[in-house]
Structure formats: structure tokens, C-alpha cells
Amino acid sequence: MIHKMSLCFLSFASLAFAAPLTNDINEFAGAFHRANLNRENSCFSPYSLFSALSYLYMGAKEDTAYRMGLAFCPETGQANLPSALMNLENGVTSSGSLKVTNGIWLGKDVSLLPTYAEALTDLKVHTESLDFADGEGSTSTINNRISSDTEGTIKNLLSPSDVSKMTELVITNAVYFQDKWANPFSKNQTEPAPFYINEEVVTCDMMHQTTYFPYFENENWQLLLLPTESKNSSLNCFFLLPKVPLQDLEKTFNVSDLQSWLTLTTDRVVRLALPRFSVKNKIDAKAVLEKTDLSVAFARDANFLGMTGTEILPSAVLHEAFFQVNETGITASAATAVIMMRTCVTPVRPYCTPFIADHPFLFGVVDLNSGVVLFLGKLTRP
């Protein structure tokens, strides 16, 4: 039986998503995704990466601050970033289904400059001193905190070899999202089905349901939102199913397009077939970022004297993400570390729109209040 779900949606036509920080994060999300196209299955959290890199940007000085601002945060700006981050974090975590934690882990005898510490006053940041010469002990402390903050889904982001006595500080961010679908799939309707990967066909567990979903399509894409159960939550899972091979569209995909399409979604009866899947990957984010305009932050002459007052550079940016979709709901998590070194019978239904995700597609989580994309990924092989 089809029933119209009581969705906690906003009026999509009224959403503009014009907040500067939302635009900056979503532009960053698109740039990072396009620079990371070589992976088969992938996922990452633009929000987690951007948050951790924001603490780096806040400590940038002189030409580095100017050039990072142009590439990373052109609409928000360095001075407005702390308050904008705080407001956005308060918004996306207000329903309780999303948890965000931030940390700055300082080496022995290292302290933050008063001006930098003052910029962080209103942000929820855990600070702690560690002996990075003890690689095993220091990374174990950080990893245990991240594992706890992500409910055990991300356990070993850092390795002991990632730090040394030359490590000045480590910036971390962890994001954890877990919620049930507003309209769960029936496990009785999950069955093996083909999934087409170019000329190859594989078998996956395909979930099925037909009901009302927020939906939009154009000549290239079908967009479907899968709402979650939590009351007053604006966090929805989205799926972007291409009408042509994904690789033909992915290189020019812009998250700003997704923002526009979200405002055009309308409730429509959709016959949905969706793989049950999970994706987990660890990314050398520094290598990806060096392919984007943000490579300025990793130049040998980059200036981050605004953090501790000493010459330090990011030696690594580590990112790990987990994304699981099943009949009941969604679990997604991510963590980022920036390491700073010195140097059945089918009932009769009305006409419905098919959304058959039997070929590679994009997926993610978006906050409908702000428009910020929290997770973004692609499934090419379930």
C-alpha cells in the first residue's frame, strides 16, 4: 500500500542554500571528488575534511592565508570562519543523529598562540598534550578517541610512523551519522539482482519499495532523497543515478548543481530498487589535495606561523570514511587527521517513476537546512 510519508521536509522550492560556508564546503566537495576519480568504490566526508583543514587555514599567515583563502574559503573568509563553523555545526547536529568532534593534539612543550587559541574559543575543540616521540602511545590515544567518537567504525586512522619527535600538532575531526529510514525497506523484498558495470554484470542484494519520495530528474541524472526517521532532522540520504555511464558525467560533476536540483525536487511515487551496500576506504587526502587549487597549503614555503609561532608544515592529511545502507537505515562515519610537522504479491499501484539503481551511481548525505553535503561517494561495484 502506498502512503504518503509524513516527511520533515522544508519547502524545497524555497531553499536557496546561499550561506557562504555552505557554498565553500560544497565547492570543496566537488573539487576533491573530481581529483579522486580513480577509485572504484569510494566515499569521503567533505564536511570532515573541510573542518579539519579549516583549523589549518585559521593559522595561515600572509601570502599563504591569501592564496588558501582564494582556493579554500573564498566566500566565508578567514576572519568569519570560526563563527560560521560553529553555527553550521550547531545546525547539523541539532537533531542528535549526527555527532561531530574536533581535536587539537599538541606535542610536549608546544602551546597555541593566544590569538589562535582565541579564534577557537567558541568552537568545541578537545585539546590535549601528547609525546609524539612515543609514536605507539600517542597515535593509540588519538585513534582510541576517534574510534569512540565513530562508534568503532574507524579504529586506526593514524599509524605510529605518521608521527615523530618532529610532530608539532595533529588536528582531527570525526563525524558519525546513524539513523533509520522514515520508511524502512522490507527484508522480504530484498533479492539477488544484476548490477551492470560497463560490459560486466555482477549480482548484488537489491532492496525494493514503492512509495512517495522527493524526486527530480533532467536529461543526465535522476535524483532521489531517502528521508530518515529522526524528528526535526533535515539530514537526508541522496542518490544520483546517471542516465549515461557515470564516468561520462563525473569529471564535470559540481555539487552546486546538486544544490540547485534539491530545490526542484517534488514528492513522486517511485518504484525504488537500491543495492544493500557498504563502502569503507582510507584516503591519502594530501595526495588528492595536491591535485587541486589547495596545493598552496602544501608548498615548502607555506606559512602557518599563526598556530604555534614556529615553522610547521602539514606532512600528511589522512582521511577514512565508512558508509553503510541496508533495509533499516544508514550508518556513515568519517575521520580526518592533519599532521603538522616541524620543518511477494505485488498490489495494484498507480503509475510510478522507476529508479532502478542497477549501475554505478553517486550517493551521500545532505543537510536540507543549510544545503551542506556531509558525505559524498560513488558505488561502482556493490
C-alpha positions in Angstrom: 0.0 0.0 0.0 1.3 3.4 -0.9 1.1 6.0 1.7 2.5 9.5 1.7 5.1 9.7 4.4 5.0 12.4 6.9 8.3 13.9 5.9 10.1 16.6 7.9 10.9 18.4 4.7 11.2 22.1 4.1 9.6 23.6 1.1 12.2 22.6 -1.4 11.3 25.5 -3.8 12.1 28.0 -1.1 15.6 26.7 -0.3 18.4 28.9 -1.7 21.4 27.4 0.2 23.1 30.8 -0.2 25.2 30.7 3.0 28.8 31.4 2.2 30.2 28.5 4.2 27.8 26.0 2.6 29.0 27.2 -0.8 32.6 26.9 0.2 32.2 23.4 1.6 30.3 22.2 -1.4 32.7 23.7 -3.9 35.5 21.9 -2.0 33.5 18.6 -2.1 33.2 18.8 -5.9 36.9 19.6 -6.4 38.0 16.8 -4.1 35.7 14.3 -5.7 36.9 15.1 -9.2 40.5 14.8 -8.0 39.8 11.3 -6.6 38.1 9.7 -9.5 40.5 6.7 -9.9 38.8 4.7 -7.1 36.1 2.1 -7.9 34.0 2.4 -4.8 34.7 5.5 -2.7 33.3 7.7 -0.1 34.5 10.7 1.9 33.2 13.4 4.1 33.6 16.9 2.7 32.4 18.3 6.0 35.1 16.4 8.0 37.9 17.2 5.6 36.9 20.9 5.4 36.5 21.2 9.2 40.0 19.8 9.8 41.5 21.9 7.1 39.7 25.0 8.5 41.9 24.8 11.6 44.9 24.8 9.4 43.6 27.8 7.4 42.9 29.7 10.6 46.7 29.5 11.3 47.8 30.5 7.9 49.6 33.9 7.5 50.5 36.4 4.8 50.6 35.0 1.3 49.6 31.5 2.4 46.5 32.9 4.0 45.6 34.9 0.9 46.1 32.1 -1.5 44.4 29.4 0.6 41.5 31.8 1.0 41.1 32.0 -2.7 41.2 28.3 -3.2 39.5 27.0 0.0 37.3 29.6 1.6 36.6 32.5 -0.8 33.1 33.3 0.3 33.5 32.9 4.1 37.0 34.3 4.7 39.5 33.6 7.4 38.1 36.1 10.0 34.5 34.8 9.7 35.3 31.1 9.6 35.3 30.3 13.3 31.8 31.7 13.9 30.5 30.3 10.7 31.8 26.8 11.5 30.3 27.0 15.0 26.8 28.0 13.6 26.9 25.3 11.0 28.0 22.6 13.4 25.2 23.5 15.8 22.7 23.3 13.0 23.7 19.9 11.5 24.0 18.3 14.9 20.8 19.7 16.4 18.7 16.6 15.8 21.1 14.3 17.6 21.6 11.8 14.7 24.9 13.4 13.7 27.8 13.8 16.0 30.9 15.9 15.3 34.0 16.1 17.4 37.2 18.1 16.8 40.6 17.8 18.4 44.0 19.5 18.5 46.7 17.3 19.9 49.8 19.2 20.9 53.4 17.9 21.2 55.2 18.2 24.5 56.1 21.7 25.4 54.0 23.1 22.5 51.4 25.7 23.0 49.0 27.5 20.8 49.5 31.2 20.2 47.0 33.3 22.2 45.5 34.8 19.0 45.0 31.3 17.5 43.5 29.9 20.7 41.2 32.9 21.0 39.8 32.2 17.5 38.9 28.7 18.7 37.1 29.9 21.9 33.6 29.3 20.7 34.4 26.1 18.8 34.1 22.7 20.5 37.7 21.5 20.4 39.3 18.9 22.6 42.9 19.8 23.3 45.5 17.5 24.8 49.2 17.3 25.0 51.0 14.1 23.8 54.5 12.9 23.5 54.8 12.3 19.7 58.3 10.7 20.2 56.2 7.8 21.5 54.6 7.0 18.2 52.7 4.0 19.5 51.3 5.7 22.6 50.4 9.0 21.0 48.6 7.6 18.0 46.9 5.0 20.2 45.4 7.8 22.2 44.2 9.7 19.1 42.9 6.5 17.5 41.0 5.4 20.6 39.3 8.8 20.8 38.3 8.7 17.1 37.1 5.1 17.4 34.9 6.1 20.4 33.6 9.1 18.5 32.7 7.0 15.5 31.2 4.1 17.4 34.1 1.8 16.5 33.6 2.2 12.7 37.0 3.9 12.3 39.7 2.4 14.5 43.2 3.1 13.2 43.3 6.3 11.3 46.9 7.0 12.3 49.9 4.7 12.3 52.8 5.1 14.7 55.0 6.0 11.7 52.8 9.0 10.9 54.3 11.0 13.8 57.7 11.6 15.3 59.5 13.9 17.7 59.3 16.5 15.0 55.5 16.5 15.1 54.2 19.7 16.5 50.5 19.1 16.5 47.8 16.9 15.0 44.3 18.3 14.0 41.5 15.8 14.0 37.8 15.8 13.1 35.4 12.9 13.4 31.8 12.7 12.1 29.3 10.0 12.9 25.8 9.7 11.5 23.3 6.9 12.2 19.6 6.9 11.6 16.7 4.7 10.5 14.8 5.3 7.3 11.5 7.1 7.7 10.0 4.2 5.6 12.2 1.1 6.0 12.6 -1.5 3.3 11.1 -4.9 3.9 13.8 -7.6 4.1 11.3 -9.9 2.4 11.6 -7.8 -0.7 15.4 -7.9 -0.9 16.6 -10.4 -3.5 19.6 -11.0 -5.8 19.6 -8.9 -8.9 22.0 -7.9 -11.6 24.2 -4.8 -11.4 25.7 -3.6 -14.7 29.3 -2.3 -14.7 30.1 -1.3 -18.3 30.3 -4.7 -20.1 30.4 -6.7 -16.9 27.4 -7.9 -14.9 27.6 -8.8 -11.2 25.0 -9.8 -8.7 24.0 -7.8 -5.6 21.3 -7.8 -2.9 18.7 -5.4 -4.2 16.2 -3.8 -1.9 12.8 -2.7 -3.1 10.0 -0.4 -2.2 7.4 1.8 -3.9 6.2 4.9 -2.2 6.5 8.7 -2.3 10.0 10.1 -2.4 11.3 13.6 -3.1 12.5 13.3 -6.7 14.0 15.3 -9.6 15.4 14.3 -13.0 16.9 16.0 -16.0 18.5 14.8 -19.2 21.5 13.3 -17.4 20.5 12.4 -13.8 17.8 11.0 -11.6 18.0 12.4 -8.0 16.1 10.7 -5.2 16.1 11.6 -1.5 15.7 9.0 1.2 14.5 10.6 4.4 15.5 9.5 7.8 13.3 8.8 10.9 14.5 11.4 13.4 12.0 14.1 14.0 13.1 17.6 13.2 16.1 16.2 11.3 17.0 17.8 8.0 19.6 15.1 7.2 18.6 13.0 4.1 20.5 10.4 2.1 20.6 11.2 -1.6 21.2 9.1 -4.6 22.3 10.4 -8.0 21.6 7.8 -10.7 23.1 8.7 -14.2 21.2 8.1 -17.4 24.5 7.6 -19.2 27.8 6.0 -18.0 28.9 7.6 -14.7 32.4 8.2 -16.0 31.0 10.4 -18.8 29.4 12.8 -16.2 31.7 12.5 -13.2 34.5 14.7 -14.4 32.2 17.7 -14.7 30.0 17.0 -11.7 29.5 20.0 -9.5 27.9 19.9 -6.0 26.4 23.3 -6.8 24.3 21.5 -9.4 23.1 19.2 -6.7 22.2 22.2 -4.6 20.0 23.6 -7.5 18.4 20.2 -8.1 17.4 19.8 -4.4 15.3 22.9 -4.7 13.4 21.3 -7.6 12.5 18.0 -6.0 8.8 17.1 -5.7 7.1 14.2 -4.0 6.5 11.5 -6.6 5.6 7.8 -6.4 8.8 6.0 -7.2 9.5 2.3 -7.7 12.9 2.1 -6.0 15.4 -0.6 -6.4 18.6 0.0 -4.4 21.6 -2.2 -3.6 22.3 -3.0 0.0 25.9 -1.9 0.3 28.7 -0.7 2.4 31.8 1.3 1.4 34.9 1.9 3.5 38.1 3.4 2.4 41.1 5.3 3.6 42.5 8.1 1.5 45.8 9.8 1.4 44.0 13.1 1.3 47.2 15.2 1.0 48.0 13.5 -2.4 44.4 14.3 -3.6 44.5 17.9 -2.3 47.8 18.5 -4.1 45.9 18.0 -7.4 43.6 20.8 -6.5 44.0 24.6 -6.1 44.6 23.9 -2.4 48.1 22.6 -3.2 49.3 26.0 -1.9 48.9 24.7 1.6 51.5 22.0 1.0 54.2 24.1 -0.6 57.5 24.2 1.1 57.2 27.9 1.7 53.7 27.7 3.2 53.3 29.9 6.3 51.4 28.6 9.3 53.1 30.7 11.9 49.7 31.7 13.3 49.2 28.4 15.1 52.2 27.9 17.4 54.6 30.6 16.2 57.1 28.1 14.8 57.8 26.9 11.3 55.5 24.0 10.7 54.0 22.4 7.6 51.3 19.7 7.0 53.2 16.5 6.5 50.1 14.3 6.0 46.3 14.6 5.7 44.7 11.3 6.4 41.0 10.6 5.8 38.9 7.5 6.4 35.2 7.1 5.7 32.5 4.4 6.2 29.1 4.4 4.5 26.5 1.6 5.0 23.0 1.3 3.6 20.6 -1.5 4.5 16.9 -2.2 4.8 16.7 -0.5 8.2 18.7 2.7 7.8 22.1 4.3 7.3 25.4 4.5 9.2 28.1 6.8 8.0 31.3 8.0 9.6 34.5 9.8 8.7 37.6 11.0 10.4 40.4 13.3 9.3 43.8 14.0 10.7 46.1 16.8 9.6 49.6 16.2 10.9 51.8 19.3 11.3 55.5 18.6 11.4 58.0 21.0 12.2 60.2 21.6 9.1 5.8 -11.5 -2.8 2.1 -10.5 -4.4 2.5 -7.1 -5.9 -0.5 -4.8 -5.2 -2.0 -2.7 -7.9 -0.3 0.7 -7.8 -0.7 4.0 -9.5 1.7 4.9 -12.2 5.2 5.4 -10.7 8.6 6.5 -11.7 11.2 3.8 -11.8 14.5 4.5 -10.1 16.5 1.3 -10.7 20.0 1.7 -9.3 21.5 -1.3 -11.2 24.5 0.6 -12.5 27.2 2.9 -11.0 25.8 5.9 -9.1 26.7 8.6 -6.6 25.4 8.8 -3.1 25.7 10.9 0.0 24.1 12.8 2.9 22.9 16.4 2.7 21.6 18.7 5.3 18.5 20.3 3.8 18.6 23.3 6.2 22.0 24.5 5.2 22.4 22.6 1.9 25.9 21.4 3.0 26.9 17.9 1.7 28.2 15.9 4.7 29.1 12.7 2.8 29.7 12.1 -0.9 30.6 8.8 -2.6 30.1 6.5 -5.6 29.2 2.9 -5.9 30.6 1.2 -9.0 30.7 -2.4 -7.7 28.3 -3.5 -4.9 
